[in-house]
Amino acid sequence: GAVVSQHPSRVICKSGTSVKIECRSLDFQATTMFWYRQFPKQSLMLMATSNEGSKATYEQGVEKDKFLINHASLTLSTLTVTSAHPEDSSFYICSAREGADLNEKLFFGSGTQLSVL
Amino acid sequence: AQKITQTQPGMFVQEKEAVTLDCTYDTSDPSYGLFWYKQPSSGEMIFLIYQGSYDQQNATEGRYSLNFQKARKSANLVISASQLGDSAMYFCAMREVTGNQFYFGTGTSLTVIP
């Protein structure tokens, strides 16, 4: 089946530094990728929708200058958390969809646990 | 209003028994898709089953089946013959034909008791 690879799986960084998370679709071309944030024992919160070659669409309340999303190719999207602070500590998970049909399921990466000290 | 509602924060089931996880949804779109995902403690999201709003029959995938009641706007997941490895969070999700976004419920934590 389709595989989405997400790296790193865990990152610890100092406050004020930037962290880049990569999301790759390994065996299909992902026209759309989604970035989610998940707090412990809570649901997935959509941060942004990323379309190849165009600017990401951010959800209300998500700072686009803080969470930079780049979708440079059909197989790679990156999320950069700029000037990270402890409140940015969370589980970030990406997902990708090959087509746009209604029954196209999302394939998820394994997630990145970000801890900002 | 919430698009997806999962009213059971936690459920317990005896090994080898069946369990039903509830999901109700809210949409005015004529066409939509309903999905169930499993999230083990490792964090990955695993696709389980899909039901289209116009599908005549309830979806089944191995031990998973979806009890789809369109008039009641419910899409409950039934897991038969529960196994210890079924212990995880389960999320119901919906995508509307008019949009790109998937809406997720708050999840149900299932614990299978040996």
gemmi code that builds the backbone of each chain (N, CA, C; Angstrom):
import gemmi

chains = {
    "A": [
        ("GLY", (0.825, -1.202, 0.000), (0.000, 0.000, 0.000), (0.858, 1.250, 0.000)),
        ("ALA", (0.200, 2.371, -0.142), (0.913, 3.633, -0.195), (1.598, 3.932, 1.124)),
        ("VAL", (2.759, 4.545, 1.031), (3.545, 4.847, 2.223), (3.901, 6.315, 2.241)),
        ("VAL", (3.732, 6.904, 3.409), (4.160, 8.277, 3.635), (5.238, 8.239, 4.709)),
        ("SER", (6.362, 8.814, 4.380), (7.494, 8.824, 5.300), (7.636, 10.195, 5.930)),
        ("GLN", (7.781, 10.252, 7.219), (7.909, 11.525, 7.932), (9.146, 11.467, 8.814)),
        ("HIS", (9.971, 12.525, 8.709), (11.200, 12.598, 9.493), (11.431, 14.013, 10.006)),
        ("PRO", (11.997, 14.168, 11.183), (12.371, 13.106, 12.114), (11.156, 12.617, 12.909)),
        ("SER", (11.311, 11.523, 13.604), (10.205, 11.015, 14.416), (10.162, 11.726, 15.768)),
        ("ARG", (11.310, 12.198, 16.165), (11.375, 12.895, 17.458), (12.469, 13.943, 17.380)),
        ("VAL", (12.201, 15.123, 17.884), (13.221, 16.171, 17.892), (13.076, 16.997, 19.167)),
        ("ILE", (14.226, 17.275, 19.742), (14.300, 18.140, 20.915), (15.153, 19.331, 20.536)),
        ("CYS", (14.652, 20.523, 20.772), (15.423, 21.701, 20.372), (15.320, 22.772, 21.448)),
        ("LYS", (16.209, 23.725, 21.337), (16.209, 24.841, 22.275), (15.225, 25.910, 21.803)),
        ("SER", (14.704, 26.633, 22.738), (13.782, 27.720, 22.422), (14.478, 28.735, 21.522)),
        ("GLY", (13.787, 29.171, 20.475), (14.344, 30.157, 19.560), (14.920, 29.571, 18.291)),
        ("THR", (15.124, 28.287, 18.266), (15.664, 27.650, 17.060), (14.534, 27.225, 16.144)),
        ("SER", (14.906, 26.883, 14.903), (13.911, 26.435, 13.924), (14.065, 24.947, 13.682)),
        ("VAL", (12.968, 24.314, 13.404), (12.961, 22.871, 13.186), (12.228, 22.572, 11.887)),
        ("LYS", (12.816, 21.725, 11.062), (12.178, 21.350, 9.797), (11.740, 19.895, 9.864)),
        ("ILE", (10.506, 19.656, 9.455), (9.946, 18.306, 9.413), (9.623, 17.981, 7.962)),
        ("GLU", (10.058, 16.819, 7.512), (9.835, 16.414, 6.125), (8.758, 15.350, 6.020)),
        ("CYS", (7.991, 15.451, 4.962), (6.937, 14.474, 4.697), (7.041, 14.066, 3.233)),
        ("ARG", (7.280, 12.793, 2.980), (7.453, 12.298, 1.626), (6.453, 11.188, 1.308)),
        ("SER", (5.861, 11.271, 0.132), (5.061, 10.149, -0.345), (6.006, 9.273, -1.161)),
        ("LEU", (6.141, 8.019, -0.762), (7.197, 7.174, -1.319), (6.815, 6.481, -2.623)),
        ("ASP", (5.565, 6.162, -2.798), (5.220, 5.403, -3.996), (4.009, 5.967, -4.726)),
        ("PHE", (3.722, 7.217, -4.476), (2.653, 7.858, -5.232), (2.892, 9.363, -5.236)),
        ("GLN", (2.251, 10.029, -6.166), (2.373, 11.474, -6.245), (1.219, 12.112, -5.481)),
        ("ALA", (1.571, 12.916, -4.526), (0.572, 13.510, -3.644), (0.252, 14.928, -4.112)),
        ("THR", (-0.900, 15.082, -4.707), (-1.287, 16.418, -5.143), (-1.579, 17.320, -3.954)),
        ("THR", (-2.026, 16.722, -2.881), (-2.369, 17.486, -1.687), (-1.788, 16.810, -0.453)),
        ("MET", (-1.183, 17.612, 0.380), (-0.697, 17.115, 1.666), (-1.303, 17.975, 2.763)),
        ("PHE", (-1.528, 17.374, 3.898), (-2.122, 18.067, 5.032), (-1.185, 17.955, 6.234)),
        ("TRP", (-1.120, 19.029, 6.996), (-0.341, 19.023, 8.232), (-1.279, 19.180, 9.419)),
        ("TYR", (-1.107, 18.273, 10.381), (-1.940, 18.275, 11.571), (-1.063, 18.433, 12.810)),
        ("ARG", (-1.705, 18.923, 13.853), (-1.071, 18.993, 15.156), (-1.982, 18.244, 16.121)),
        ("GLN", (-1.383, 17.479, 17.018), (-2.181, 16.687, 17.946), (-1.622, 16.809, 19.350)),
        ("PHE", (-2.460, 17.237, 20.276), (-2.095, 17.283, 21.678), (-2.449, 15.943, 22.313)),
        ("PRO", (-1.799, 15.604, 23.433), (-2.023, 14.289, 24.050), (-3.501, 13.994, 24.279)),
        ("LYS", (-3.903, 12.831, 23.840), (-5.258, 12.324, 24.029), (-6.321, 13.228, 23.403)),
        ("GLN", (-5.926, 13.972, 22.377), (-6.891, 14.817, 21.679), (-6.910, 14.466, 20.192)),
        ("SER", (-7.832, 15.104, 19.498), (-7.980, 14.820, 18.081), (-6.924, 15.548, 17.263)),
        ("LEU", (-6.935, 15.272, 15.979), (-6.024, 15.947, 15.076), (-6.581, 17.324, 14.725)),
        ("MET", (-5.723, 18.314, 14.819), (-6.135, 19.668, 14.456), (-5.443, 20.028, 13.146)),
        ("LEU", (-6.227, 20.296, 12.119), (-5.648, 20.650, 10.830), (-4.978, 22.014, 10.918)),
        ("MET", (-3.721, 22.052, 10.497), (-2.990, 23.310, 10.499), (-3.050, 23.978, 9.126)),
        ("ALA", (-2.791, 23.174, 8.102), (-2.733, 23.743, 6.765), (-2.866, 22.658, 5.720)),
        ("THR", (-3.294, 23.096, 4.554), (-3.390, 22.234, 3.381), (-2.363, 22.705, 2.377)),
        ("SER", (-1.585, 21.761, 1.895), (-0.468, 22.092, 1.035), (-0.678, 21.489, -0.344)),
        ("ASN", (-0.680, 22.333, -1.354), (-0.803, 21.869, -2.728), (0.499, 22.120, -3.474)),
        ("GLU", (0.910, 21.146, -4.241), (2.187, 21.232, -4.946), (2.258, 22.466, -5.828)),
        ("GLY", (3.322, 23.225, -5.642), (3.567, 24.380, -6.493), (2.797, 25.636, -6.138)),
        ("SER", (2.030, 25.588, -5.084), (1.283, 26.789, -4.694), (1.411, 27.008, -3.197)),
        ("LYS", (0.959, 28.175, -2.770), (1.061, 28.491, -1.343), (0.095, 27.634, -0.541)),
        ("ALA", (0.516, 27.333, 0.669), (-0.338, 26.535, 1.546), (-1.534, 27.347, 2.019)),
        ("THR", (-2.604, 26.658, 2.286), (-3.795, 27.291, 2.858), (-3.828, 26.969, 4.336)),
        ("TYR", (-3.747, 27.999, 5.158), (-3.666, 27.821, 6.590), (-5.051, 27.922, 7.224)),
        ("GLU", (-5.241, 27.154, 8.267), (-6.491, 27.223, 9.012), (-6.469, 28.466, 9.912)),
        ("GLN", (-7.645, 28.893, 10.273), (-7.766, 30.066, 11.118), (-7.032, 29.856, 12.433)),
        ("GLY", (-6.264, 30.848, 12.810), (-5.548, 30.768, 14.076), (-4.141, 30.194, 13.967)),
        ("VAL", (-3.780, 29.689, 12.810), (-2.442, 29.139, 12.608), (-1.573, 30.218, 11.985)),
        ("GLU", (-0.451, 30.520, 12.625), (0.424, 31.590, 12.147), (1.255, 31.106, 10.966)),
        ("LYS", (1.022, 31.657, 9.808), (1.740, 31.206, 8.615), (3.217, 31.576, 8.649)),
        ("ASP", (3.553, 32.635, 9.380), (4.964, 33.014, 9.460), (5.720, 32.152, 10.448)),
        ("LYS", (4.985, 31.501, 11.315), (5.643, 30.648, 12.304), (5.750, 29.212, 11.790)),
        ("PHE", (4.735, 28.781, 11.110), (4.702, 27.417, 10.576), (4.791, 27.511, 9.050)),
        ("LEU", (6.025, 27.457, 8.555), (6.252, 27.598, 7.125), (6.101, 26.257, 6.433)),
        ("ILE", (5.263, 26.243, 5.425), (5.031, 25.001, 4.696), (5.451, 25.197, 3.246)),
        ("ASN", (6.235, 24.225, 2.773), (6.694, 24.238, 1.389), (6.357, 22.908, 0.742)),
        ("HIS", (5.751, 22.970, -0.423), (5.381, 21.739, -1.142), (5.991, 21.845, -2.533)),
        ("ALA", (7.293, 21.626, -2.573), (8.052, 21.909, -3.786), (7.868, 20.872, -4.881)),
        ("SER", (7.514, 19.670, -4.494), (7.335, 18.626, -5.497), (6.133, 17.781, -5.142)),
        ("LEU", (5.767, 16.884, -6.031), (4.599, 16.040, -5.805), (4.845, 14.964, -4.758)),
        ("THR", (6.077, 14.861, -4.283), (6.367, 13.827, -3.294), (6.936, 14.374, -1.989)),
        ("LEU", (7.088, 15.680, -1.890), (7.718, 16.217, -0.689), (7.048, 17.507, -0.215)),
        ("SER", (6.704, 17.520, 1.063), (6.244, 18.739, 1.714), (7.016, 18.881, 3.015)),
        ("THR", (7.356, 20.114, 3.351), (8.082, 20.343, 4.593), (7.350, 21.360, 5.450)),
        ("LEU", (7.438, 21.140, 6.755), (6.901, 22.071, 7.740), (8.073, 22.563, 8.569)),
        ("THR", (8.279, 23.859, 8.595), (9.332, 24.444, 9.415), (8.705, 25.250, 10.535)),
        ("VAL", (9.028, 24.866, 11.748), (8.574, 25.620, 12.912), (9.666, 26.629, 13.214)),
        ("THR", (9.397, 27.891, 12.977), (10.411, 28.913, 13.137), (10.377, 29.484, 14.553)),
        ("SER", (11.564, 29.789, 15.054), (11.696, 30.367, 16.397), (10.779, 29.618, 17.387)),
        ("ALA", (11.059, 28.347, 17.515), (10.196, 27.483, 18.331), (10.216, 27.895, 19.799)),
        ("HIS", (9.071, 27.761, 20.427), (8.941, 28.035, 21.849), (8.304, 26.834, 22.530)),
        ("PRO", (8.403, 26.731, 23.837), (7.857, 25.560, 24.527), (6.390, 25.268, 24.195)),
        ("GLU", (5.622, 26.304, 23.937), (4.206, 26.065, 23.623), (4.005, 25.416, 22.254)),
        ("ASP", (5.075, 25.363, 21.448), (4.998, 24.674, 20.153), (5.230, 23.177, 20.307)),
        ("SER", (5.611, 22.758, 21.497), (5.825, 21.329, 21.733), (4.525, 20.580, 21.489)),
        ("SER", (4.608, 19.583, 20.647), (3.395, 18.867, 20.257), (3.776, 17.709, 19.345)),
        ("PHE", (2.771, 16.942, 18.954), (2.936, 15.878, 17.969), (2.428, 16.417, 16.639)),
        ("TYR", (3.296, 16.434, 15.636), (2.928, 16.921, 14.311), (2.881, 15.733, 13.352)),
        ("ILE", (1.815, 15.660, 12.586), (1.654, 14.523, 11.688), (1.194, 15.000, 10.316)),
        ("CYS", (1.816, 14.461, 9.297), (1.438, 14.856, 7.945), (0.631, 13.747, 7.291)),
        ("SER", (-0.096, 14.108, 6.280), (-0.830, 13.105, 5.523), (-0.874, 13.522, 4.063)),
        ("ALA", (-1.106, 12.551, 3.207), (-1.117, 12.815, 1.778), (-2.216, 12.020, 1.118)),
        ("ARG", (-2.666, 12.572, 0.009), (-3.714, 11.918, -0.760), (-3.284, 11.921, -2.214)),
        ("GLU", (-3.475, 10.793, -2.882), (-3.003, 10.692, -4.259), (-3.922, 11.430, -5.217)),
        ("GLY", (-5.196, 11.229, -5.098), (-6.145, 11.846, -6.008), (-7.156, 12.683, -5.265)),
        ("ALA", (-8.160, 13.131, -5.971), (-9.151, 14.011, -5.361), (-10.523, 13.367, -5.235)),
        ("ASP", (-10.629, 12.095, -5.634), (-11.921, 11.439, -5.510), (-12.354, 11.359, -4.052)),
        ("LEU", (-13.657, 11.287, -3.872), (-14.197, 11.309, -2.515), (-13.713, 10.129, -1.680)),
        ("ASN", (-13.472, 8.998, -2.327), (-13.078, 7.815, -1.569), (-11.569, 7.689, -1.400)),
        ("GLU", (-10.840, 8.716, -1.815), (-9.383, 8.675, -1.651), (-9.043, 8.868, -0.183)),
        ("LYS", (-8.473, 7.839, 0.410), (-8.160, 7.956, 1.822), (-6.859, 8.716, 2.023)),
        ("LEU", (-6.684, 9.202, 3.218), (-5.440, 9.860, 3.594), (-4.445, 8.804, 4.070)),
        ("PHE", (-3.223, 8.955, 3.620), (-2.127, 8.148, 4.142), (-1.312, 9.050, 5.057)),
        ("PHE", (-1.019, 8.548, 6.235), (-0.358, 9.374, 7.234), (1.102, 8.985, 7.423)),
        ("GLY", (1.891, 9.990, 7.735), (3.238, 9.729, 8.205), (3.181, 9.231, 9.636)),
        ("SER", (4.317, 8.860, 10.163), (4.362, 8.292, 11.505), (4.418, 9.357, 12.591)),
        ("GLY", (4.468, 10.622, 12.178), (4.414, 11.706, 13.152), (5.775, 12.125, 13.676)),
        ("THR", (5.821, 13.360, 14.172), (7.034, 13.923, 14.769), (6.688, 14.498, 16.121)),
        ("GLN", (7.352, 14.005, 17.141), (7.157, 14.545, 18.476), (8.184, 15.656, 18.694)),
        ("LEU", (7.715, 16.877, 18.776), (8.593, 18.032, 18.963), (8.558, 18.469, 20.421)),
        ("SER", (9.734, 18.561, 21.000), (9.858, 19.061, 22.363), (10.785, 20.266, 22.345)),
        ("VAL", (10.281, 21.411, 22.774), (11.059, 22.640, 22.794), (11.409, 22.976, 24.242)),
        ("LEU", (12.706, 23.061, 24.505), (13.145, 23.278, 25.889), (13.240, 24.763, 26.217)),
    ],
    "B": [
        ("ALA", (-21.400, 23.920, 14.693), (-21.709, 22.543, 15.090), (-20.557, 21.634, 14.681)),
        ("GLN", (-20.340, 20.616, 15.486), (-19.292, 19.664, 15.195), (-19.668, 18.858, 13.962)),
        ("LYS", (-18.699, 18.659, 13.098), (-18.952, 17.850, 11.915), (-18.994, 16.365, 12.272)),
        ("ILE", (-18.109, 15.970, 13.183), (-18.013, 14.567, 13.591), (-18.085, 14.507, 15.113)),
        ("THR", (-18.922, 13.670, 15.628), (-19.063, 13.512, 17.069), (-18.841, 12.066, 17.478)),
        ("GLN", (-17.908, 11.897, 18.377), (-17.671, 10.578, 18.976), (-17.912, 10.754, 20.471)),
        ("THR", (-18.948, 10.133, 20.965), (-19.396, 10.394, 22.334), (-18.744, 9.497, 23.380)),
        ("GLN", (-17.961, 8.538, 22.938), (-17.343, 7.597, 23.879), (-15.852, 7.893, 24.005)),
        ("PRO", (-15.441, 8.594, 25.044), (-14.014, 8.875, 25.187), (-13.212, 7.599, 25.424)),
        ("GLY", (-13.811, 6.632, 26.131), (-13.109, 5.393, 26.425), (-14.064, 4.213, 26.416)),
        ("MET", (-13.561, 3.089, 25.897), (-14.365, 1.859, 25.867), (-13.484, 0.686, 26.267)),
        ("PHE", (-14.129, -0.297, 26.912), (-13.429, -1.526, 27.278), (-14.173, -2.701, 26.640)),
        ("VAL", (-13.425, -3.680, 26.214), (-14.054, -4.878, 25.648), (-13.216, -6.086, 26.029)),
        ("GLN", (-13.892, -7.165, 26.263), (-13.208, -8.414, 26.582), (-12.642, -9.007, 25.289)),
        ("GLU", (-11.474, -9.560, 25.394), (-10.862, -10.222, 24.241), (-11.844, -11.235, 23.652)),
        ("LYS", (-11.885, -11.260, 22.307), (-12.725, -12.146, 21.505), (-14.180, -11.690, 21.417)),
        ("GLU", (-14.544, -10.635, 22.142), (-15.887, -10.099, 22.027), (-15.925, -9.033, 20.935)),
        ("ALA", (-17.151, -8.659, 20.554), (-17.329, -7.585, 19.585), (-17.573, -6.262, 20.318)),
        ("VAL", (-17.218, -5.172, 19.655), (-17.414, -3.849, 20.250), (-17.853, -2.877, 19.165)),
        ("THR", (-18.704, -1.939, 19.546), (-19.177, -0.910, 18.616), (-18.716, 0.455, 19.086)),
        ("LEU", (-18.061, 1.166, 18.194), (-17.618, 2.532, 18.483), (-18.522, 3.489, 17.717)),
        ("ASP", (-19.087, 4.440, 18.449), (-20.096, 5.308, 17.857), (-19.499, 6.513, 17.125)),
        ("CYS", (-20.188, 6.906, 16.072), (-19.808, 8.099, 15.325), (-21.051, 8.682, 14.675)),
        ("THR", (-21.306, 9.942, 14.934), (-22.361, 10.648, 14.204), (-21.738, 11.830, 13.484)),
        ("TYR", (-22.370, 12.243, 12.404), (-21.792, 13.302, 11.585), (-22.869, 14.308, 11.212)),
        ("ASP", (-22.395, 15.442, 10.764), (-23.312, 16.517, 10.397), (-22.844, 17.119, 9.079)),
        ("THR", (-23.676, 17.026, 8.083), (-23.359, 17.618, 6.792), (-24.628, 17.856, 6.016)),
        ("SER", (-24.576, 18.852, 5.152), (-25.696, 19.100, 4.250), (-25.306, 18.760, 2.812)),
        ("ASP", (-24.060, 18.281, 2.637), (-23.624, 17.892, 1.308), (-24.366, 16.632, 0.868)),
        ("PRO", (-24.704, 16.541, -0.400), (-25.409, 15.351, -0.875), (-24.504, 14.133, -0.965)),
        ("SER", (-23.204, 14.388, -1.043), (-22.261, 13.285, -1.196), (-21.086, 13.496, -0.255)),
        ("TYR", (-20.704, 12.435, 0.406), (-19.614, 12.543, 1.373), (-19.028, 11.157, 1.605)),
        ("GLY", (-17.853, 11.148, 2.194), (-17.197, 9.882, 2.525), (-16.908, 9.827, 4.004)),
        ("LEU", (-17.014, 8.655, 4.558), (-16.767, 8.445, 5.982), (-15.621, 7.449, 6.149)),
        ("PHE", (-14.731, 7.747, 7.044), (-13.516, 6.949, 7.234), (-13.341, 6.649, 8.727)),
        ("TRP", (-12.706, 5.529, 8.991), (-12.264, 5.216, 10.344), (-10.762, 4.944, 10.321)),
        ("TYR", (-10.086, 5.524, 11.309), (-8.647, 5.332, 11.457), (-8.352, 4.832, 12.862)),
        ("LYS", (-7.278, 4.067, 12.965), (-6.796, 3.563, 14.247), (-5.450, 4.210, 14.532)),
        ("GLN", (-5.268, 4.673, 15.766), (-3.986, 5.260, 16.148), (-3.451, 4.542, 17.378)),
        ("PRO", (-2.511, 3.628, 17.186), (-1.890, 2.958, 18.339), (-1.027, 3.951, 19.113)),
        ("SER", (-0.470, 3.482, 20.212), (0.352, 4.368, 21.042), (1.591, 4.872, 20.308)),
        ("SER", (1.980, 4.204, 19.250), (3.140, 4.645, 18.466), (2.854, 5.941, 17.706)),
        ("GLY", (1.588, 6.284, 17.524), (1.233, 7.560, 16.918), (0.806, 7.509, 15.469)),
        ("GLU", (1.157, 6.468, 14.760), (0.779, 6.424, 13.348), (-0.726, 6.274, 13.204)),
        ("MET", (-1.252, 6.783, 12.121), (-2.685, 6.685, 11.831), (-2.866, 5.608, 10.762)),
        ("ILE", (-3.670, 4.617, 11.083), (-3.864, 3.480, 10.190), (-5.289, 3.483, 9.664)),
        ("PHE", (-5.436, 3.489, 8.346), (-6.759, 3.464, 7.732), (-7.403, 2.099, 7.957)),
        ("LEU", (-8.679, 2.118, 8.352), (-9.394, 0.870, 8.602), (-10.463, 0.582, 7.564)),
        ("ILE", (-11.334, 1.567, 7.314), (-12.514, 1.277, 6.506), (-13.117, 2.568, 5.978)),
        ("TYR", (-13.763, 2.457, 4.809), (-14.388, 3.605, 4.152), (-15.835, 3.276, 3.786)),
        ("GLN", (-16.690, 4.299, 3.932), (-18.091, 4.179, 3.519), (-18.483, 5.414, 2.737)),
        ("GLY", (-18.944, 5.233, 1.524), (-19.442, 6.344, 0.736), (-20.913, 6.578, 1.019)),
        ("SER", (-21.336, 7.806, 0.924), (-22.707, 8.133, 1.301), (-23.728, 7.483, 0.386)),
        ("TYR", (-23.303, 7.152, -0.831), (-24.243, 6.522, -1.756), (-24.055, 5.009, -1.854)),
        ("ASP", (-23.162, 4.483, -1.051), (-22.976, 3.026, -1.070), (-24.220, 2.355, -0.512)),
        ("GLN", (-24.692, 1.346, -1.218), (-25.922, 0.675, -0.819), (-25.700, -0.279, 0.351)),
        ("GLN", (-24.512, -0.829, 0.404), (-24.247, -1.810, 1.456), (-23.253, -1.250, 2.469)),
        ("ASN", (-23.348, -1.768, 3.678), (-22.386, -1.390, 4.701), (-21.008, -1.943, 4.347)),
        ("ALA", (-19.998, -1.130, 4.580), (-18.633, -1.541, 4.262), (-18.136, -2.577, 5.269)),
        ("THR", (-17.325, -3.504, 4.775), (-16.674, -4.477, 5.650), (-15.233, -4.655, 5.193)),
        ("GLU", (-14.344, -4.813, 6.163), (-12.920, -5.068, 5.893), (-12.419, -6.004, 6.985)),
        ("GLY", (-12.457, -7.299, 6.684), (-11.999, -8.261, 7.679), (-12.862, -8.227, 8.930)),
        ("ARG", (-12.233, -7.950, 10.070), (-12.980, -7.902, 11.332), (-13.695, -6.574, 11.561)),
        ("TYR", (-13.486, -5.633, 10.646), (-14.115, -4.317, 10.779), (-15.342, -4.223, 9.873)),
        ("SER", (-16.398, -3.696, 10.408), (-17.565, -3.397, 9.595), (-18.122, -2.059, 10.041)),
        ("LEU", (-18.798, -1.417, 9.124), (-19.342, -0.095, 9.400), (-20.862, -0.195, 9.379)),
        ("ASN", (-21.471, 0.173, 10.465), (-22.934, 0.189, 10.557), (-23.399, 1.582, 10.156)),
        ("PHE", (-23.728, 1.719, 8.872), (-24.055, 3.017, 8.295), (-25.563, 3.206, 8.302)),
        ("GLN", (-26.011, 4.221, 9.033), (-27.428, 4.562, 9.060), (-27.558, 6.009, 8.602)),
        ("LYS", (-27.829, 6.160, 7.315), (-27.785, 7.481, 6.690), (-28.820, 8.432, 7.280)),
        ("ALA", (-30.026, 7.939, 7.502), (-31.085, 8.806, 8.018), (-30.741, 9.330, 9.411)),
        ("ARG", (-30.041, 8.531, 10.184), (-29.651, 8.941, 11.524), (-28.292, 9.630, 11.521)),
        ("LYS", (-27.654, 9.687, 10.363), (-26.313, 10.274, 10.228), (-25.347, 9.643, 11.222)),
        ("SER", (-25.343, 8.331, 11.206), (-24.390, 7.636, 12.068), (-23.579, 6.639, 11.254)),
        ("ALA", (-22.357, 6.432, 11.684), (-21.427, 5.533, 10.983), (-20.593, 4.817, 12.034)),
        ("ASN", (-21.210, 3.908, 12.722), (-20.535, 3.234, 13.827), (-19.606, 2.135, 13.330)),
        ("LEU", (-18.468, 2.019, 13.973), (-17.494, 0.981, 13.635), (-17.720, -0.224, 14.538)),
        ("VAL", (-17.816, -1.375, 13.942), (-17.955, -2.616, 14.694), (-16.687, -3.436, 14.509)),
        ("ILE", (-16.071, -3.783, 15.614), (-14.896, -4.647, 15.585), (-15.316, -5.992, 16.161)),
        ("SER", (-15.189, -7.023, 15.372), (-15.575, -8.358, 15.854), (-14.346, -9.097, 16.366)),
        ("ALA", (-14.582, -10.038, 17.267), (-13.500, -10.888, 17.787), (-12.288, -10.061, 18.199)),
        ("SER", (-12.490, -9.156, 19.146), (-11.433, -8.217, 19.548), (-10.153, -8.937, 19.950)),
        ("GLN", (-9.055, -8.304, 19.595), (-7.736, -8.821, 19.943), (-6.995, -7.780, 20.782)),
        ("LEU", (-6.012, -8.236, 21.525), (-5.260, -7.317, 22.379), (-4.637, -6.187, 21.561)),
        ("GLY", (-4.251, -6.500, 20.339), (-3.643, -5.493, 19.471), (-4.616, -4.442, 18.976)),
        ("ASP", (-5.885, -4.620, 19.262), (-6.882, -3.613, 18.869), (-6.905, -2.437, 19.838)),
        ("SER", (-6.243, -2.568, 20.964), (-6.197, -1.460, 21.920), (-5.512, -0.261, 21.274)),
        ("ALA", (-6.226, 0.838, 21.177), (-5.723, 2.023, 20.470), (-6.781, 3.118, 20.532)),
        ("MET", (-6.436, 4.281, 19.971), (-7.425, 5.339, 19.747), (-8.042, 5.110, 18.378)),
        ("TYR", (-9.330, 5.363, 18.271), (-10.031, 5.206, 17.006), (-10.704, 6.536, 16.652)),
        ("PHE", (-10.439, 6.973, 15.425), (-10.983, 8.247, 14.965), (-11.909, 8.031, 13.779)),
        ("CYS", (-13.051, 8.676, 13.857), (-13.989, 8.727, 12.743), (-13.724, 10.025, 11.981)),
        ("ALA", (-13.821, 9.986, 10.670), (-13.546, 11.178, 9.874), (-14.509, 11.253, 8.697)),
        ("MET", (-14.691, 12.463, 8.212), (-15.590, 12.675, 7.077), (-14.972, 13.653, 6.099)),
        ("ARG", (-15.216, 13.397, 4.829), (-14.839, 14.370, 3.803), (-16.088, 14.646, 2.987)),
        ("GLU", (-16.380, 15.912, 2.766), (-17.534, 16.321, 1.978), (-17.129, 16.524, 0.527)),
        ("VAL", (-18.066, 16.322, -0.375), (-17.758, 16.431, -1.794), (-17.381, 17.860, -2.174)),
        ("THR", (-17.888, 18.823, -1.415), (-17.628, 20.221, -1.736), (-16.299, 20.726, -1.204)),
        ("GLY", (-15.602, 19.916, -0.419), (-14.379, 20.417, 0.211), (-13.206, 19.482, 0.071)),
        ("ASN", (-12.090, 19.960, 0.549), (-10.844, 19.213, 0.471), (-10.466, 18.611, 1.817)),
        ("GLN", (-11.054, 19.143, 2.849), (-10.628, 18.849, 4.205), (-11.287, 17.587, 4.748)),
        ("PHE", (-10.527, 16.900, 5.602), (-11.069, 15.796, 6.381), (-11.397, 16.330, 7.775)),
        ("TYR", (-12.581, 16.020, 8.263), (-12.972, 16.398, 9.615), (-12.862, 15.174, 10.511)),
        ("PHE", (-12.143, 15.320, 11.614), (-11.939, 14.203, 12.533), (-12.738, 14.402, 13.813)),
        ("GLY", (-13.212, 13.300, 14.373), (-13.835, 13.333, 15.679), (-12.783, 13.380, 16.767)),
        ("THR", (-13.237, 13.412, 18.000), (-12.327, 13.525, 19.139), (-11.721, 12.193, 19.540)),
        ("GLY", (-12.214, 11.119, 18.944), (-11.604, 9.827, 19.169), (-12.202, 9.044, 20.326)),
        ("THR", (-12.024, 7.743, 20.242), (-12.427, 6.819, 21.309), (-11.238, 5.936, 21.646)),
        ("SER", (-10.903, 5.888, 22.907), (-9.807, 5.027, 23.344), (-10.363, 3.650, 23.681)),
        ("LEU", (-9.932, 2.655, 22.941), (-10.414, 1.285, 23.157), (-9.350, 0.479, 23.881)),
        ("THR", (-9.767, -0.190, 24.931), (-8.875, -1.091, 25.663), (-9.467, -2.488, 25.618)),
        ("VAL", (-8.676, -3.426, 25.122), (-9.101, -4.821, 25.065), (-8.536, -5.536, 26.286)),
        ("ILE", (-9.419, -6.147, 27.039), (-9.028, -6.806, 28.289), (-8.840, -8.304, 28.053)),
        ("PRO", (-7.708, -8.849, 28.495), (-7.478, -10.288, 28.265), (-8.399, -11.148, 29.118)),
    ],
}
model = gemmi.Model(1)
for chain_id, residues in chains.items():
    chain = gemmi.Chain(chain_id)
    for i, (resn, *xyz) in enumerate(residues, 1):
        res = gemmi.Residue()
        res.name, res.seqid = resn, gemmi.SeqId(i, " ")
        for name, pos in zip(("N", "CA", "C"), xyz):
            atom = gemmi.Atom()
            atom.name, atom.element = name, gemmi.Element(name[0])
            atom.pos, atom.b_iso = gemmi.Position(*pos), 0.0
            res.add_atom(atom)
        chain.add_residue(res)
    model.add_chain(chain)
structure = gemmi.Structure()
structure.add_model(model)
structure.setup_entities()
